[in-house]
Amino acid sequence: MARAALEDVLRHERGRLLAALVARIGDFPRAEDALQDAAAAALVHWGRAGVPANPLAWLLRAALRKAIDSYRRDASLTRHRDAVTVLAEEEAADPDPQAIPDDRLRLIFTCCHPALEEKTRIALTLRSLCSLSTAEVAAVFLDAEPTLGQRLSRARAKIAAAGIPFAVPGPEDLPERLNSVLTTVYLIFTAGYAQGPRTGFDLCTEAIFLARLLVTLAPDQPEVEACLALLLLTHARAGARISAEGVSLPPRDQDRSRWNAAMLAEGQGLLDRAIARRRPGPFQLKAAIAALHSADAGSDWPQIAALYARLLAIEPTPVIRLNHAVALAEAGHLPVALRILADLSETLADYQPYHAARAEYLSRQGSHTEALQAYDRAIALATAPADQAFLQARRAALA
């Protein structure tokens, strides 16, 4: 009973609790340790005395008490005397769960700070905001749990040592910092999209949860709305992505009756609302592309190619160039697309979608020998069985 109650609270409220503690303690590692110690104490106390009426408030108070104990054990107590006084006042109060400020937006910006490398931002966000265990986060990266735990510890230490602020950036820094946050959320989604249910939990759902949280905490931000729209418009097709035979299907071959109509409508509504704010950005372009893939008449490739051209001006990355080349090929500009693909041969040498695209368009050009070689490379790089099955079928048809 006590363990189930504790797991339920931490699954739904860990991010809010951690954010509240970091805001009060001002020390990310100490806040993490305090929450962990409070959770351990809850198992004992709740098992003996029963689950309290307000478990969230109980955990917050217990964690503050643990933080005070931590400061008092510190040899440099004098340096922390003011912090101990403030925390003691907080701990003595009787917190109302409804009155606990929601500081998760500040926590998200801290976890996704550009000073942290990409993998660390993803891991820290999943652990802190999504309440995944260290073992579950390690499974995302196929890392050993101790290795991932060390990465998280180093990240928290860097946040403290580098003075990374626990704050929402000011207006002058907000666009860049917000893009870093949204990119982290999108990378979590794409990891889930590629992995499927292999890890035992759905990263796509976690990413959508984070995007919804951002829409709630940062309203009137068109890029935030567009990020959620992009995830919903993409995830709406999840039920039709793989055939009954276990083969990946592109949107044009999917059974549209299996698409989630409510999710598509919500995504389109969010995109319309974001565009109406007239503050364009990269996630609005990406969401618009996703919407065009869901059009009743099928993917509007000329418009998709035009949007990718605009996106390239903002994000001139090799993957965006690849997607632009695909759109150009589908829109009838095959020679141009193949020239772009040739230019990307070294940069994307180990990127499976690059070789899959190259195989498809070389076969359309009639270069069958090169296409077969590209299919072989794509199949070798594919990690999902459904993708391997799709590529093998395409190769067999060409051979």
C-alpha positions as CSV (number, residue, x, y, z in Angstrom):
1,M,0.0,0.0,0.0
2,A,2.7,2.5,1.0
3,R,5.0,1.6,-1.9
4,A,2.1,1.8,-4.4
5,A,1.1,5.2,-3.1
6,L,4.6,6.5,-3.1
7,E,5.2,5.3,-6.7
8,D,2.0,6.9,-7.8
9,V,2.9,10.3,-6.3
10,L,6.4,10.2,-7.7
11,R,5.2,9.1,-11.1
12,H,2.8,12.1,-11.4
13,E,4.4,14.7,-9.2
14,R,8.2,14.1,-9.0
15,G,8.9,16.9,-11.4
16,R,6.8,19.3,-9.5
17,L,8.4,18.3,-6.2
18,L,11.9,18.5,-7.5
19,A,11.3,21.9,-9.0
20,A,9.8,23.2,-5.8
21,L,12.8,21.8,-3.9
22,V,15.4,23.3,-6.3
23,A,13.6,26.6,-6.0
24,R,13.8,26.6,-2.2
25,I,17.2,24.9,-1.7
26,G,19.0,26.5,-4.7
27,D,21.1,23.5,-5.2
28,F,20.1,20.8,-7.8
29,P,22.2,17.9,-6.4
30,R,21.1,18.6,-2.8
31,A,17.5,18.8,-3.9
32,E,17.7,15.5,-5.7
33,D,19.3,13.9,-2.7
34,A,16.7,15.4,-0.3
35,L,13.9,14.0,-2.4
36,Q,15.4,10.6,-2.6
37,D,15.9,10.5,1.2
38,A,12.3,11.7,1.7
39,A,11.0,9.0,-0.5
40,A,13.0,6.4,1.5
41,A,11.6,7.8,4.7
42,A,8.0,7.8,3.3
43,L,8.3,4.0,2.7
44,V,9.0,3.4,6.3
45,H,6.7,6.0,7.8
46,W,3.7,5.4,5.5
47,G,4.0,1.7,6.0
48,R,3.8,2.1,9.7
49,A,1.3,5.0,10.1
50,G,-0.5,4.9,6.8
51,V,-0.5,7.1,3.8
52,P,-1.0,10.8,4.8
53,A,-4.0,12.8,3.6
54,N,-1.6,15.0,1.5
55,P,1.3,12.9,0.4
56,L,2.7,15.6,-1.9
57,A,2.9,18.1,1.1
58,W,4.3,15.3,3.3
59,L,7.1,14.6,0.8
60,L,7.9,18.3,0.4
61,R,8.2,18.9,4.1
62,A,10.2,15.7,4.6
63,A,12.6,16.6,1.8
64,L,13.1,20.1,3.3
65,R,13.9,18.5,6.6
66,K,16.4,16.2,4.9
67,A,18.0,19.2,3.1
68,I,18.4,20.9,6.5
69,D,20.1,17.8,7.9
70,S,22.4,17.8,4.9
71,Y,23.4,21.4,5.5
72,R,24.0,20.8,9.2
73,R,26.3,17.8,8.4
74,D,28.3,20.1,6.1
75,A,31.6,21.2,7.6
76,S,31.0,24.7,6.2
77,L,27.7,25.2,8.1
78,T,28.5,28.9,8.6
79,R,28.3,29.5,4.9
80,H,24.9,27.8,4.8
81,R,23.4,29.4,7.9
82,D,21.0,31.7,6.0
83,A,19.8,28.8,3.8
84,V,19.2,26.6,6.9
85,T,17.1,29.4,8.5
86,V,15.0,29.9,5.4
87,L,14.5,26.1,4.9
88,A,13.6,25.7,8.6
89,E,10.8,28.3,8.2
90,E,9.6,26.5,5.0
91,E,9.6,23.2,6.8
92,A,7.8,24.5,9.8
93,A,4.9,25.7,7.7
94,D,2.1,23.3,6.7
95,P,2.2,23.4,2.9
96,D,-1.1,23.1,1.0
97,P,-0.5,21.0,-2.1
98,Q,-2.6,23.5,-4.1
99,A,-0.4,26.3,-2.9
100,I,2.9,24.7,-3.9
101,P,4.1,26.9,-6.8
102,D,4.7,25.0,-10.0
103,D,8.3,25.7,-10.9
104,R,8.7,23.0,-13.5
105,L,9.2,25.5,-16.3
106,R,12.3,26.7,-14.5
107,L,13.4,23.1,-14.1
108,I,12.9,22.4,-17.8
109,F,15.1,25.3,-18.8
110,T,17.8,24.2,-16.3
111,C,17.8,20.6,-17.6
112,C,17.9,21.7,-21.2
113,H,20.6,24.4,-20.8
114,P,22.9,24.6,-23.9
115,A,25.9,24.2,-21.6
116,L,24.9,20.6,-21.2
117,E,25.5,18.1,-24.1
118,E,22.5,16.8,-26.0
119,K,22.5,13.3,-24.5
120,T,22.7,14.7,-21.0
121,R,19.9,17.2,-21.6
122,I,17.6,14.3,-22.7
123,A,18.6,12.0,-19.8
124,L,18.2,14.8,-17.2
125,T,14.8,15.8,-18.6
126,L,13.5,12.2,-18.6
127,R,14.8,11.6,-15.1
128,S,13.7,14.9,-13.6
129,L,10.5,15.8,-15.4
130,C,9.1,12.5,-16.6
131,S,9.9,10.6,-13.4
132,L,11.6,7.7,-15.3
133,S,14.0,5.8,-13.1
134,T,17.7,5.8,-13.8
135,A,17.4,2.2,-15.1
136,E,14.6,3.3,-17.5
137,V,16.6,6.2,-18.8
138,A,19.6,4.0,-19.2
139,A,17.5,1.6,-21.3
140,V,16.7,4.5,-23.7
141,F,20.4,4.9,-24.5
142,L,21.3,1.2,-24.2
143,D,23.6,2.2,-21.4
144,A,24.4,0.3,-18.2
145,E,22.6,1.8,-15.2
146,P,25.8,2.8,-13.3
147,T,27.1,4.5,-16.5
148,L,23.9,6.6,-16.9
149,G,23.8,7.3,-13.2
150,Q,27.4,8.8,-13.4
151,R,26.3,10.9,-16.4
152,L,23.4,12.3,-14.4
153,S,25.6,13.0,-11.3
154,R,28.1,14.9,-13.5
155,A,25.3,16.9,-15.0
156,R,24.0,18.0,-11.6
157,A,27.5,18.8,-10.5
158,K,28.0,20.9,-13.6
159,I,24.8,22.8,-13.0
160,A,25.9,23.7,-9.5
161,A,29.6,24.4,-10.4
162,A,28.8,26.5,-13.6
163,G,26.1,28.4,-11.9
164,I,23.5,27.4,-14.4
165,P,20.5,29.5,-13.3
166,F,17.2,27.9,-12.1
167,A,15.2,30.5,-14.0
168,V,13.1,31.2,-17.1
169,P,15.4,33.2,-19.5
170,G,14.7,36.9,-20.1
171,P,13.0,38.1,-23.4
172,E,16.4,38.6,-25.1
173,D,17.5,34.9,-24.5
174,L,14.1,33.2,-24.6
175,P,13.8,32.3,-28.3
176,E,17.2,30.5,-28.4
177,R,16.8,28.8,-25.0
178,L,13.2,27.8,-25.8
179,N,14.4,26.2,-29.1
180,S,16.8,24.1,-27.0
181,V,14.0,22.9,-24.8
182,L,11.7,22.1,-27.7
183,T,14.5,20.3,-29.5
184,T,15.1,18.1,-26.5
185,V,11.4,17.2,-26.3
186,Y,11.4,16.4,-30.0
187,L,14.5,14.3,-29.7
188,I,12.8,12.3,-26.9
189,F,9.8,11.8,-29.3
190,T,11.9,10.7,-32.2
191,A,13.8,8.3,-30.0
192,G,10.5,6.8,-29.0
193,Y,9.3,6.8,-32.7
194,A,12.4,4.8,-33.7
195,Q,12.5,2.4,-30.7
196,G,8.8,1.6,-30.4
197,P,7.9,-0.3,-27.2
198,R,11.3,-2.0,-26.9
199,T,12.1,-0.3,-23.6
200,G,8.8,-1.2,-21.9
201,F,7.5,2.4,-21.9
202,D,6.4,4.9,-24.5
203,L,8.9,7.8,-25.1
204,C,6.5,9.3,-27.6
205,T,3.9,9.6,-24.8
206,E,6.5,11.1,-22.4
207,A,7.4,13.7,-25.1
208,I,3.8,14.6,-25.6
209,F,3.4,14.9,-21.8
210,L,6.3,17.4,-21.8
211,A,5.0,19.4,-24.7
212,R,1.5,19.6,-23.0
213,L,3.2,20.7,-19.8
214,L,5.1,23.4,-21.7
215,V,1.9,24.7,-23.3
216,T,0.3,24.9,-19.8
217,L,3.4,26.6,-18.3
218,A,4.3,28.9,-21.2
219,P,1.0,29.9,-22.9
220,D,0.9,32.2,-25.9
221,Q,4.2,30.8,-27.2
222,P,3.6,29.8,-30.8
223,E,6.7,27.6,-31.0
224,V,5.5,25.6,-28.0
225,E,2.1,25.2,-29.5
226,A,3.7,24.1,-32.8
227,C,5.9,21.6,-31.1
228,L,2.9,19.9,-29.5
229,A,1.1,20.1,-32.8
230,L,4.1,18.4,-34.6
231,L,4.1,15.5,-32.1
232,L,0.3,15.0,-32.2
233,L,0.2,15.1,-36.0
234,T,3.0,12.6,-36.3
235,H,1.8,10.3,-33.5
236,A,-1.7,10.2,-34.9
237,R,-0.5,7.9,-37.6
238,A,1.3,5.5,-35.2
239,G,-1.5,2.9,-35.4
240,A,-1.0,2.5,-39.1
241,R,2.8,2.7,-39.4
242,I,3.4,-1.1,-39.4
243,S,1.4,-3.6,-41.5
244,A,-0.1,-6.8,-40.3
245,E,3.0,-8.6,-41.7
246,G,5.3,-6.4,-39.6
247,V,6.5,-4.1,-42.4
248,S,6.9,-0.3,-42.0
249,L,4.6,1.7,-44.2
250,P,5.0,5.2,-45.5
251,P,2.0,7.5,-45.1
252,R,0.9,7.0,-48.7
253,D,0.5,3.2,-48.1
254,Q,-1.1,3.5,-44.6
255,D,-4.7,2.6,-43.8
256,R,-6.1,6.1,-42.9
257,S,-9.0,4.6,-41.0
258,R,-6.4,3.6,-38.4
259,W,-5.2,7.2,-37.9
260,N,-6.3,9.0,-34.7
261,A,-8.7,11.6,-36.0
262,A,-9.1,13.4,-32.7
263,M,-5.3,13.7,-32.4
264,L,-5.0,15.0,-35.9
265,A,-7.7,17.6,-35.3
266,E,-6.1,18.8,-32.1
267,G,-2.7,19.0,-33.8
268,Q,-4.2,21.0,-36.7
269,G,-6.0,23.3,-34.3
270,L,-2.8,24.0,-32.3
271,L,-0.9,24.7,-35.6
272,D,-3.5,27.1,-36.8
273,R,-3.4,28.9,-33.4
274,A,0.4,29.1,-33.5
275,I,0.5,30.5,-37.1
276,A,-2.2,33.0,-36.3
277,R,0.2,34.6,-33.7
278,R,2.4,35.7,-36.7
279,R,5.7,34.8,-35.0
280,P,7.1,32.1,-37.3
281,G,9.7,29.6,-36.2
282,P,11.2,26.2,-37.1
283,F,8.6,24.1,-35.2
284,Q,5.8,25.8,-37.0
285,L,7.4,24.8,-40.3
286,K,7.9,21.3,-39.1
287,A,4.4,21.0,-37.9
288,A,3.1,22.4,-41.2
289,I,5.0,19.7,-43.0
290,A,3.5,17.0,-40.8
291,A,0.1,18.4,-41.5
292,L,0.7,18.3,-45.3
293,H,1.6,14.6,-45.0
294,S,-1.9,14.1,-43.5
295,A,-3.8,15.9,-46.2
296,D,-6.9,14.1,-47.6
297,A,-5.4,14.1,-51.1
298,G,-2.1,12.7,-49.9
299,S,1.2,14.4,-49.2
300,D,1.5,17.8,-50.9
301,W,5.1,17.4,-52.1
302,P,5.6,20.7,-53.9
303,Q,4.4,22.6,-50.8
304,I,6.5,20.3,-48.5
305,A,9.6,21.0,-50.6
306,A,8.9,24.7,-50.3
307,L,8.6,24.5,-46.5
308,Y,11.8,22.5,-46.2
309,A,13.6,25.2,-48.3
310,R,12.4,27.8,-45.7
311,L,13.4,25.5,-42.9
312,L,16.9,25.1,-44.4
313,A,17.5,28.8,-44.1
314,I,16.9,28.5,-40.3
315,E,18.3,25.0,-39.6
316,P,20.9,24.2,-42.3
317,T,21.5,20.7,-41.0
318,P,22.4,17.6,-43.1
319,V,19.1,15.8,-42.1
320,I,17.0,18.8,-43.2
321,R,18.9,18.8,-46.5
322,L,18.1,15.1,-46.8
323,N,14.4,15.7,-46.2
324,H,14.4,18.6,-48.7
325,A,16.0,16.3,-51.3
326,V,13.3,13.6,-50.7
327,A,10.6,16.2,-51.0
328,L,12.1,17.5,-54.3
329,A,12.3,14.0,-55.7
330,E,8.7,13.3,-54.8
331,A,7.7,16.6,-56.3
332,G,9.3,15.6,-59.7
333,H,12.8,17.1,-59.4
334,L,14.7,13.8,-59.3
335,P,18.1,15.0,-60.8
336,V,18.3,17.9,-58.3
337,A,17.5,15.5,-55.5
338,L,20.2,13.1,-56.5
339,R,22.8,15.8,-56.7
340,I,21.9,16.9,-53.1
341,L,22.1,13.3,-52.0
342,A,25.6,12.9,-53.6
343,D,26.8,16.0,-51.6
344,L,25.6,14.3,-48.4
345,S,27.4,11.0,-48.9
346,E,30.2,11.6,-46.4
347,T,28.2,13.6,-43.8
348,L,25.4,11.0,-43.6
349,A,27.5,7.9,-44.3
350,D,26.2,6.1,-41.2
351,Y,22.6,7.4,-41.3
352,Q,20.1,4.7,-42.4
353,P,17.4,7.0,-43.9
354,Y,20.0,8.5,-46.2
355,H,20.9,5.2,-47.8
356,A,17.2,4.2,-48.0
357,A,16.4,7.4,-49.8
358,R,19.3,7.1,-52.1
359,A,18.4,3.5,-53.0
360,E,14.8,4.6,-53.8
361,Y,15.8,7.4,-56.1
362,L,18.7,5.6,-57.8
363,S,16.2,2.9,-58.6
364,R,13.8,5.4,-60.1
365,Q,16.7,6.8,-62.2
366,G,17.5,3.3,-63.5
367,S,20.8,2.9,-61.6
368,H,19.8,-0.5,-60.3
369,T,23.3,-1.7,-59.3
370,E,24.0,1.4,-57.2
371,A,20.5,1.2,-55.8
372,L,21.0,-2.4,-54.7
373,Q,24.2,-1.5,-53.0
374,A,22.4,1.4,-51.2
375,Y,19.7,-1.0,-50.1
376,D,22.3,-3.3,-48.6
377,R,23.8,-0.5,-46.7
378,A,20.4,0.8,-45.4
379,I,19.4,-2.8,-44.4
380,A,22.7,-3.2,-42.5
381,L,22.1,0.1,-40.6
382,A,18.4,-0.5,-39.8
383,T,17.7,-1.3,-36.2
384,A,13.9,-1.8,-36.2
385,P,12.7,-5.1,-37.6
386,A,9.8,-3.4,-39.4
387,D,12.2,-1.1,-41.2
388,Q,14.5,-4.0,-42.2
389,A,11.4,-5.8,-43.6
390,F,10.4,-2.8,-45.6
391,L,13.9,-2.3,-47.1
392,Q,14.3,-6.0,-47.8
393,A,11.0,-6.0,-49.7
394,R,12.0,-3.0,-51.7
395,R,15.3,-4.5,-52.6
396,A,13.7,-7.8,-53.6
397,A,11.3,-6.0,-55.8
398,L,14.1,-4.2,-57.5
399,A,16.3,-7.3,-57.9
